[in-house]
Amino acid sequence: MSSQTFSSSDVLIVGAGPSGLTLAHELLRRGIRPRIIDKIAEPSQNTKALGVMARTLELLTPSGIAGELVERGVRVPAFSIYSEGRQLASFDFSRRIDSAYPYVLMAPQVMTEAILTEHVFGLGGEIERGIELVGLEQRADGVEAVLRHADGGEEHVRTRWLAGCDGAHSVVRHLVGATFVGKTFEQSFATGNVRMHWDIPSDQAFARLNHGSFIAYFPMPDGQHRFIIAYKPGEEPQGEITMDEIQRAIDACGPEGARASDPTWLARYQINQRKVDRYVWQHVVLVGDAAHIHSPIGGQGMNTGIQDAFNLAWKLALIVQGHAPARLLESYASERSEVGRQLLQGTGRLTRLALMHNPLATATRDTIMPRVTRLRMTQEVFTSTASELAVSYRHGPLASEYRDEKIKPSYSQLKVGDRAPDGLLRVGSEGAPARLYELLTGTKHALLIFARRDSEAQRDLQSTLSGWQEVLDVYPILRSQPDGDGGQAYYDPDGSLARRYGIAEEGLVLVRPDGYLSLRSQPIAVEPLQRYLCAHFLPTAYVVR
Ligand SMILES: Cc1cc2nc3c(=O)[nH]c(=O)nc-3n(C[C@H](O)[C@H](O)[C@H](O)COP(=O)(O)OP(=O)(O)OC[C@H]3O[C@@H](n4cnc5c(N)ncnc54)[C@H](O)[C@@H]3O)c2cc1C
């Protein structure tokens, strides 16, 4: 006989994969203790995702997680594509992306999950395993979820918010009635981890194509390689993957003389390209693979799930703590849905390009691609898109710009909604150099006030912000140092940081906790900032707990 228990929580996270763990960790960093459950008794040992992209590493930097990953992963500076033995393209991350992580980091998903888990535990979080969500019902003030425990007992949980981080076969998605719109690719794939015998340097990642046959190789931290083989429709072998099958694919595509041995993980799969029609369903939010799945060519799935979680965590924390209205979540839905749409489009195109088997089409591709991919612009677009540094919320509901018509526009490429760039500044009277990213710890908004000197306008502005201390931290960044003690002020003596942010003279910039520009105002003015804050958040005096 099964028993029944009742409980309650502010946030219930269903699924302890990379998306759920990141969400839990980011909520814990903000003082919220979510409940996190997973139906499997032990963490999965499947390596699955391997590539961790620069933007993901940037977001994981303040917590120290990126540092641990980089220490244990393999840095791949470039990715090359060959067809019939001839190089079609080489995308050089080390030269083309503007990040402290100018590479793709190869770290098996099991390693990423283990590090995230340690950090969740480090902040006092718990992961309850062997508990499966089997039902949910929306209520006016939250959700009633039904959980099944390993002993067969049922628990009814009242939660204000439920995050469905339960992967590609999401039960949460099914229970809210979301449609998973898209299609299944006709090609099928075999993947796994093997030891490669060749004399290729251990930081090289590349794909080799040959008349519709495809194999890609990625180095792993333990000296193994991940391979991905794609089969033309109808040509895929059936049953277990064998070493003969892997060797046949290597012999068909190259490199010549290469040999594989010692497989440790092998899997067959088909690609689905699907995305939900809505990310937020009243008090239920879909995150990661529960909201979007796509081709692993491009290595974006886990990265996008982690970045969904970063986008969601600060908004959910402000709502739970009473510093923002629930409608702030609409911005999660629209911003991340657009990222998901572009992701499906981009990875779909890349997959079709790599797997085409029509002789005329492949000949055209092989002629045009080397010319196009040599161009600096193609290199920059590809590397910044693949590393997810190009993600922008320019057209989202949180992007706002104010410029007095007397101020001439700056010619900065940076638009409100884009990723906030890093840059150098000087700290205190000693003028010690520091990086802006060292200040942006990621739990609150950062208001950067770019001023010529310690002016009255700037001090007036700061005095009006007392009700918003839970939402933002203020950083005056001055062009010139005062004569006396500069204390802990920040300086941008040649104005280069201001220019990077598109500030011609004086102005202010609001950087979101997930590192995107949300407001730019020129000049330094109280009114546009107050209007922006009142539109999206609740001042401390209004908080009703
Ligand atoms: C072969 C392969 C290679 C890949 N390579 C890459 C890559 O290089 N880069 C990249 O970014 N991505 C890659 N991906 C994709 C990546 O693995 C996924 O995008 C990622 O795992 C998604 O994370 P998630 O947390 O959203 O979901 P998942 O990792 O699927 O986690 C979901 C969790 O929810 C739990 N769960 C499910 N249902 C319930 C329930 N009802 N109740 C409680 N718990 C539940 C599951 O047990 C699971 O632990 C690859 C995938 C595959 C298969």
The ligand as a Tripos MOL2 file, in Angstrom:
@<TRIPOS>MOLECULE
LIG
   53    58     1     0     0
SMALL
NO_CHARGES

@<TRIPOS>ATOM
      1 C1         25.2310   12.0720  -27.9120 C.3       1 LIG1
      2 C2         24.9510   13.4450  -27.4290 C.ar      1 LIG1
      3 C3         25.9280   14.4270  -27.5520 C.ar      1 LIG1
      4 C4         25.6910   15.7180  -27.1100 C.ar      1 LIG1
      5 N1         26.6850   16.6660  -27.2270 N.ar      1 LIG1
      6 C5         26.4700   17.9230  -26.7850 C.ar      1 LIG1
      7 C6         27.5130   18.9210  -26.7930 C.ar      1 LIG1
      8 O1         28.6480   18.6690  -27.2030 O.2       1 LIG1
      9 N2         27.2410   20.1720  -26.3070 N.ar      1 LIG1
     10 C7         26.0050   20.4750  -25.8100 C.ar      1 LIG1
     11 O2         25.8110   21.6270  -25.3860 O.2       1 LIG1
     12 N3         25.0090   19.5500  -25.7670 N.ar      1 LIG1
     13 C8         25.2010   18.2850  -26.2320 C.ar      1 LIG1
     14 N4         24.2180   17.3330  -26.1290 N.ar      1 LIG1
     15 C9         22.9200   17.7000  -25.5650 C.3       1 LIG1
     16 C10        22.9190   17.6400  -24.0320 C.3       1 LIG1
     17 O3         23.2650   16.3580  -23.5770 O.3       1 LIG1
     18 C11        21.5340   18.0290  -23.5220 C.3       1 LIG1
     19 O4         21.1580   19.2190  -24.1690 O.3       1 LIG1
     20 C12        21.5280   18.2290  -22.0020 C.3       1 LIG1
     21 O5         21.6490   17.0140  -21.3160 O.3       1 LIG1
     22 C13        20.2120   18.8830  -21.5610 C.3       1 LIG1
     23 O6         20.2390   19.0930  -20.1770 O.3       1 LIG1
     24 P1         18.8890   19.1630  -19.3470 P.3       1 LIG1
     25 O7         19.3060   19.3680  -17.9310 O.co2     1 LIG1
     26 O8         17.9710   20.1350  -19.9650 O.co2     1 LIG1
     27 O9         18.2100   17.7240  -19.5250 O.3       1 LIG1
     28 P2         18.7780   16.2800  -19.1200 P.3       1 LIG1
     29 O10        20.2450   16.2590  -19.1200 O.co2     1 LIG1
     30 O11        18.0690   15.2980  -19.9760 O.co2     1 LIG1
     31 O12        18.3140   16.0960  -17.6080 O.3       1 LIG1
     32 C14        16.9620   15.8450  -17.2790 C.3       1 LIG1
     33 C15        16.8980   15.1800  -15.9100 C.3       1 LIG1
     34 O13        15.5200   15.0930  -15.5220 O.3       1 LIG1
     35 C16        15.2770   13.8330  -14.9200 C.3       1 LIG1
     36 N5         13.8440   13.5330  -15.0860 N.ar      1 LIG1
     37 C17        13.1900   13.2620  -16.2410 C.ar      1 LIG1
     38 N6         11.8710   13.0920  -15.9980 N.ar      1 LIG1
     39 C18        11.6860   13.2650  -14.6690 C.ar      1 LIG1
     40 C19        10.5380   13.2110  -13.8180 C.ar      1 LIG1
     41 N7          9.3090   12.9680  -14.2900 N.pl3     1 LIG1
     42 N8         10.7130   13.4180  -12.4980 N.ar      1 LIG1
     43 C20        11.9530   13.6770  -11.9960 C.ar      1 LIG1
     44 N9         13.0670   13.7310  -12.7560 N.ar      1 LIG1
     45 C21        12.9360   13.5420  -14.0820 C.ar      1 LIG1
     46 C22        16.1940   12.8770  -15.6770 C.3       1 LIG1
     47 O14        16.4780   11.7300  -14.9070 O.3       1 LIG1
     48 C23        17.4250   13.7440  -15.9170 C.3       1 LIG1
     49 O15        18.3860   13.5940  -14.8880 O.3       1 LIG1
     50 C24        24.4340   16.0330  -26.5510 C.ar      1 LIG1
     51 C25        23.4470   15.0400  -26.4130 C.ar      1 LIG1
     52 C26        23.6990   13.7540  -26.8470 C.ar      1 LIG1
     53 C27        22.6320   12.6970  -26.6870 C.3       1 LIG1
@<TRIPOS>BOND
     1     1     2 1
     2     2     3 ar
     3     2    52 ar
     4     3     4 ar
     5     4     5 ar
     6     4    50 ar
     7     5     6 ar
     8     6     7 ar
     9     6    13 1
    10     7     8 2
    11     7     9 ar
    12     9    10 ar
    13    10    11 2
    14    10    12 ar
    15    12    13 ar
    16    13    14 ar
    17    14    15 1
    18    14    50 ar
    19    15    16 1
    20    16    17 1
    21    16    18 1
    22    18    19 1
    23    18    20 1
    24    20    21 1
    25    20    22 1
    26    22    23 1
    27    23    24 1
    28    24    25 2
    29    24    26 1
    30    24    27 1
    31    27    28 1
    32    28    29 2
    33    28    30 1
    34    28    31 1
    35    31    32 1
    36    32    33 1
    37    33    34 1
    38    33    48 1
    39    34    35 1
    40    35    36 1
    41    35    46 1
    42    36    37 ar
    43    36    45 ar
    44    37    38 ar
    45    38    39 ar
    46    39    40 ar
    47    39    45 ar
    48    40    41 1
    49    40    42 ar
    50    42    43 ar
    51    43    44 ar
    52    44    45 ar
    53    46    47 1
    54    46    48 1
    55    48    49 1
    56    50    51 ar
    57    51    52 ar
    58    52    53 1
@<TRIPOS>SUBSTRUCTURE
     1 LIG1         1 GROUP 0 **** ****
